[in-house]
């Protein structure tokens, strides 16, 4: 994979960067979105393919992108297709800092040191070329405004932006309501983008964290107990447990990705 083209994880992160504050919108869910964006990029590169709600490696050859190739190798080591929701909700979160460091090395952003409350050291990231962010945003705006089916990369980017909650960041207020709705509708234009976007939302809603339940004795085998159960895919679990698991996973990946 050549480096002349930005990857979907890079574009998603640049979309989330606030040019005024240098902070990222929706940081916890953004980590999930970046993990999903890696899957989409690997699929577009022909390395993986969807297998129902699972992800299968179809070509283990490296792409040339170290961050993507790390994810590809981890998928390959699984030996069998893995559910997208389990992959995204697993201990590969915290990709935000990994990609921020990567974008800094590539010269797309620069780090600005500061302090929180005058004591704690902080680091903000400013885009070095705002034209890049404007171009990415213009592609989304065009797809929303014209209604013309976007290319797969833009469709997947839109699906992930909606999944991580960037709609209100990109199109705020009542005046942005219709744009947020159309952003959500773009999810249908890319099957892989739709699969991972739904998986990101499932993780946020706690679906991936639900404990497996043994099948009733009368049901015979326990096959039906795998996954989300028989009540449907979009189960919503609200409360602190899911957020705590996301925070814990983020800390794990932050330590793993720092190298």
Legacy VTK file of the C-alpha trace (Angstrom):
# vtk DataFile Version 3.0
C-alpha trace
ASCII
DATASET POLYDATA
POINTS 259 float
0.000 0.000 0.000
1.534 3.277 -1.094
1.773 6.214 1.276
0.479 8.700 -1.315
-3.052 8.049 -0.059
-4.254 8.711 3.450
-5.804 5.772 5.243
-9.319 5.822 6.659
-8.042 5.772 10.293
-5.930 8.839 9.528
-8.852 10.643 7.911
-11.224 9.773 10.754
-8.761 11.178 13.290
-8.196 14.362 11.264
-11.979 14.829 11.102
-12.185 14.545 14.884
-9.403 17.052 15.589
-10.699 20.428 16.702
-8.623 23.076 14.862
-9.204 25.631 17.627
-8.370 23.552 20.708
-6.162 20.804 19.298
-8.220 18.173 21.122
-10.181 15.271 19.651
-13.952 14.977 19.793
-15.488 11.815 21.290
-12.101 10.402 22.420
-13.307 7.108 23.913
-15.592 6.139 21.047
-12.988 7.420 18.594
-10.609 4.686 19.775
-13.267 2.140 18.809
-13.803 3.851 15.474
-10.095 3.757 14.675
-10.023 0.001 15.318
-12.989 -0.351 12.952
-11.380 1.942 10.391
-8.360 -0.363 10.312
-10.657 -3.238 9.356
-12.186 -1.218 6.525
-8.757 -0.200 5.225
-7.535 -3.795 5.325
-10.665 -4.906 3.474
-10.146 -2.266 0.773
-6.565 -3.521 0.437
-7.861 -7.058 -0.135
-6.332 -8.467 3.051
-9.538 -9.326 4.923
-13.181 -9.899 4.011
-16.462 -10.091 5.925
-17.779 -13.541 6.736
-21.252 -12.866 8.104
-20.607 -10.750 11.186
-17.046 -12.022 11.341
-13.776 -10.929 9.767
-11.605 -13.419 7.869
-8.038 -12.940 6.640
-7.915 -13.754 2.919
-4.397 -12.473 2.140
-1.856 -12.228 4.982
0.729 -10.333 2.888
1.722 -7.064 4.648
0.396 -3.773 3.291
3.519 -1.756 4.052
1.715 0.316 6.693
3.171 -0.755 10.071
0.064 0.080 12.104
-2.271 -1.751 9.728
0.126 -4.685 9.453
0.151 -5.091 13.236
-3.639 -5.448 13.156
-3.439 -7.828 10.177
-0.932 -10.052 11.960
-3.080 -10.175 15.095
-6.068 -11.200 12.973
-3.988 -13.849 11.213
-2.875 -15.329 14.525
-6.479 -15.880 15.534
-6.550 -18.708 12.988
-10.294 -18.410 12.382
-12.690 -15.575 11.572
-13.334 -13.267 14.524
-16.520 -11.358 15.233
-16.096 -7.705 14.339
-17.711 -6.631 17.609
-15.245 -8.712 19.641
-12.256 -7.405 17.698
-13.265 -3.756 18.059
-14.170 -4.206 21.722
-10.986 -6.104 22.518
-7.687 -4.837 23.936
-6.707 -2.902 20.832
-8.201 0.399 21.864
-6.147 3.515 22.556
-5.241 3.772 18.882
-5.878 7.503 19.046
-2.481 8.285 20.550
-0.761 5.802 18.255
-2.240 7.529 15.207
-1.609 11.020 16.557
2.062 10.115 16.929
2.001 8.628 13.443
0.425 11.762 11.948
3.049 13.861 13.714
5.836 11.797 12.172
4.196 12.222 8.761
4.033 15.989 9.252
0.229 16.197 9.182
-0.028 17.492 12.766
2.352 19.033 15.267
2.335 18.625 19.027
1.801 21.643 21.280
2.819 21.199 24.916
0.696 22.809 27.617
-0.578 22.432 31.151
-3.915 21.561 32.707
-4.837 23.688 35.729
-1.347 25.139 35.514
0.172 21.898 36.823
-0.478 18.743 34.782
1.412 18.543 31.474
-0.793 18.108 28.415
-0.222 17.748 24.687
-2.503 19.143 22.003
-2.213 18.413 18.298
-2.734 21.047 15.620
-3.119 20.234 11.934
-0.139 21.527 9.979
-2.138 21.768 6.751
-5.800 22.604 7.292
-6.410 22.120 3.562
-6.209 18.358 4.128
-8.942 18.437 6.769
-11.058 20.721 4.570
-10.740 18.297 1.656
-11.845 15.361 3.813
-14.774 17.357 5.144
-15.714 18.505 1.630
-16.086 14.891 0.504
-18.575 14.226 3.293
-20.409 17.486 2.616
-20.693 16.635 -1.071
-22.093 13.167 -0.387
-24.619 14.645 2.053
-25.613 17.556 -0.145
-25.870 15.858 -3.546
-27.279 12.504 -2.509
-24.987 10.859 -5.097
-23.686 7.514 -3.774
-20.132 8.176 -2.559
-17.080 6.069 -3.269
-16.475 3.199 -0.810
-13.806 5.092 1.145
-16.013 8.123 1.704
-19.031 5.933 2.531
-17.006 4.006 5.118
-15.621 7.227 6.580
-19.149 8.620 6.896
-20.383 5.412 8.544
-17.582 5.504 11.107
-17.991 9.240 11.744
-21.647 8.593 12.566
-20.836 5.526 14.687
-18.395 7.363 16.958
-20.682 10.380 17.371
-18.841 12.921 15.220
-22.101 14.058 13.613
-22.725 16.688 16.294
-19.099 17.804 16.064
-19.233 18.201 12.278
-22.830 19.414 11.941
-23.827 20.986 15.275
-27.119 22.412 16.454
-30.622 22.259 15.062
-29.396 23.542 11.714
-27.193 20.472 11.367
-29.916 17.967 12.163
-30.721 17.079 8.553
-27.019 16.740 7.705
-26.520 14.403 10.665
-29.443 12.311 9.461
-28.020 12.076 5.942
-24.582 11.247 7.366
-26.181 8.303 9.142
-27.915 7.207 5.933
-24.590 6.966 4.062
-23.850 3.848 6.114
-25.760 1.751 3.584
-23.372 2.504 0.698
-20.478 0.336 1.908
-21.136 -3.152 3.338
-17.826 -3.409 5.185
-18.126 0.129 6.529
-21.644 -0.672 7.665
-20.527 -3.879 9.371
-17.798 -2.210 11.416
-19.896 0.885 12.147
-22.643 -1.297 13.636
-19.980 -3.198 15.581
-18.632 0.090 16.999
-22.138 1.063 18.106
-22.716 -2.411 19.571
-19.576 -2.103 21.701
-20.678 1.309 22.955
-24.090 -0.112 23.822
-22.516 -3.001 25.710
-23.494 -5.794 23.327
-19.951 -7.168 23.103
-19.670 -7.102 26.901
-22.796 -9.159 27.567
-21.926 -12.457 29.250
-22.643 -15.635 27.362
-25.566 -17.586 28.716
-25.908 -21.310 28.660
-28.620 -22.537 26.338
-31.708 -24.043 28.034
-31.541 -27.797 28.422
-34.521 -28.254 26.093
-32.711 -26.390 23.333
-30.165 -29.130 22.832
-26.810 -27.752 21.831
-25.548 -24.399 23.112
-24.956 -22.883 19.681
-27.675 -20.300 20.126
-26.004 -18.902 23.228
-23.044 -17.526 21.316
-22.924 -13.763 20.773
-25.817 -11.506 21.566
-28.479 -14.151 22.099
-31.795 -14.561 20.328
-33.380 -11.249 21.178
-31.834 -9.325 18.296
-28.670 -7.530 17.352
-29.205 -3.982 18.527
-29.528 -4.497 22.284
-28.966 -1.276 24.196
-27.300 -1.444 27.586
-26.885 1.898 29.293
-24.899 2.605 32.405
-21.348 2.799 33.647
-20.166 -0.758 32.962
-19.608 -0.286 29.230
-17.814 3.027 29.701
-15.579 1.471 32.350
-14.637 -1.369 30.007
-13.863 1.091 27.225
-11.643 3.099 29.574
-9.848 -0.042 30.747
-9.325 -1.226 27.163
-8.065 2.220 26.171
-5.433 2.116 28.897
-4.298 -1.355 27.776
-3.901 -0.320 24.146
-2.280 2.967 25.049
0.461 1.047 26.807
0.738 -1.454 23.968
0.654 1.181 21.230
3.182 3.513 22.822
5.985 1.405 21.425
LINES 1 260
259 0 1 2 3 4 5 6 7 8 9 10 11 12 13 14 15 16 17 18 19 20 21 22 23 24 25 26 27 28 29 30 31 32 33 34 35 36 37 38 39 40 41 42 43 44 45 46 47 48 49 50 51 52 53 54 55 56 57 58 59 60 61 62 63 64 65 66 67 68 69 70 71 72 73 74 75 76 77 78 79 80 81 82 83 84 85 86 87 88 89 90 91 92 93 94 95 96 97 98 99 100 101 102 103 104 105 106 107 108 109 110 111 112 113 114 115 116 117 118 119 120 121 122 123 124 125 126 127 128 129 130 131 132 133 134 135 136 137 138 139 140 141 142 143 144 145 146 147 148 149 150 151 152 153 154 155 156 157 158 159 160 161 162 163 164 165 166 167 168 169 170 171 172 173 174 175 176 177 178 179 180 181 182 183 184 185 186 187 188 189 190 191 192 193 194 195 196 197 198 199 200 201 202 203 204 205 206 207 208 209 210 211 212 213 214 215 216 217 218 219 220 221 222 223 224 225 226 227 228 229 230 231 232 233 234 235 236 237 238 239 240 241 242 243 244 245 246 247 248 249 250 251 252 253 254 255 256 257 258
